[in-house]
Structure formats: structure tokens, C-alpha cells
């Protein structure tokens, strides 16, 4: 497994959304309930930047058309999208967040 450091583990505050690029892959990092989660940064419906979306509990709402995703697994809660967000494996090592991008 090839991991890439994307930020320090404290770079994303609780309830915050931040976007990072790993090569040409846009990664959305969400701090949900003290857990750092890495997801695709663009909505699967029309490509909206999800970093501009709204996080309420574990639900992320797309800023353009209102699709809702569960940040813990990327699943669709409400459309118009029908396709889940890709989740990326990530882990904290020595205080830094690393992600695996295949």
C-alpha cells in the first residue's frame, strides 16, 4: 500500500471540510466526530466542489443541486445523484494524515 502524506492530523478541525490534491486527484478531508475521513472531492452528479457543501452530522449536502452523502461510507442519502462518493483509505501516522490513492 503506497500512502501519501496530505496534511497534519490537526489541520482539519471538528466539523470542517478541507480539500487537498494528491497529484491530479482531489481529496476531501472531513473531520467527523474526531475521525478523519477521505472522500472524492467532487459530487458524482455534476462535479460540484463538495468543500463548499454543508456538513450536518454525518450528512454532506452538495452546494449545487442538494445531493446528500453519508461521509462515513460515501453512500447516497438523497439525489439527484445515484452514485456514491469514492472513499479513500487513510490513516494517521506520527501525527500526519496519509491517504492511499490508486
C-alpha positions, -999 to 999 in steps of 0.1 A, spaced: 0 0 0 15 33 -11 5 62 12 9 99 5 10 125 33 -16 151 27 -17 172 59 -10 172 96 -36 154 117 -48 186 133 -51 206 100 -89 198 98 -109 209 128 -140 191 140 -169 196 116 -146 211 90 -142 202 53 -108 208 35 -97 198 1 -62 186 -8 -48 174 -41 -27 143 -45 -14 146 -80 -45 152 -101 -68 136 -75 -89 159 -54 -95 146 -19 -120 160 6 -110 155 42 -138 156 67 -133 157 105 -164 138 117 -167 132 154 -129 132 158 -123 108 128 -106 120 97 -123 106 66 -111 110 30 -136 111 1 -138 122 -35 -140 160 -35 -164 163 -64 -201 155 -65 -209 124 -86 -239 142 -101 -225 174 -118 -190 177 -104 -197 204 -77 -169 211 -53 -180 194 -21 -157 215 0 -183 243 -5 -210 220 8 -227 218 42 -219 192 68 -247 184 92 -239 154 115 -226 127 91 -245 141 61 -227 163 35 -250 183 12 -238 193 -23 -238 231 -28 -252 229 -63 -282 205 -65 -286 193 -29 -275 157 -33 -267 143 2 -240 118 10 -231 100 42 -194 109 50 -188 77 69 -192 55 38 -199 78 8 -234 64 3 -262 85 -13 -288 96 12 -308 117 -13 -304 125 -50 -304 137 -77 -272 118 -78 -274 80 -78 -237 72 -74 -219 71 -41 -187 90 -34 -154 72 -35 -138 67 -2 -101 66 2 -82 46 27 -64 69 51 -45 67 84 -27 88 109 10 82 114 31 102 138 5 130 138 2 132 100 -27 121 77 -18 98 49 -41 86 21 -39 58 -4 -47 69 -40 -47 42 -66 
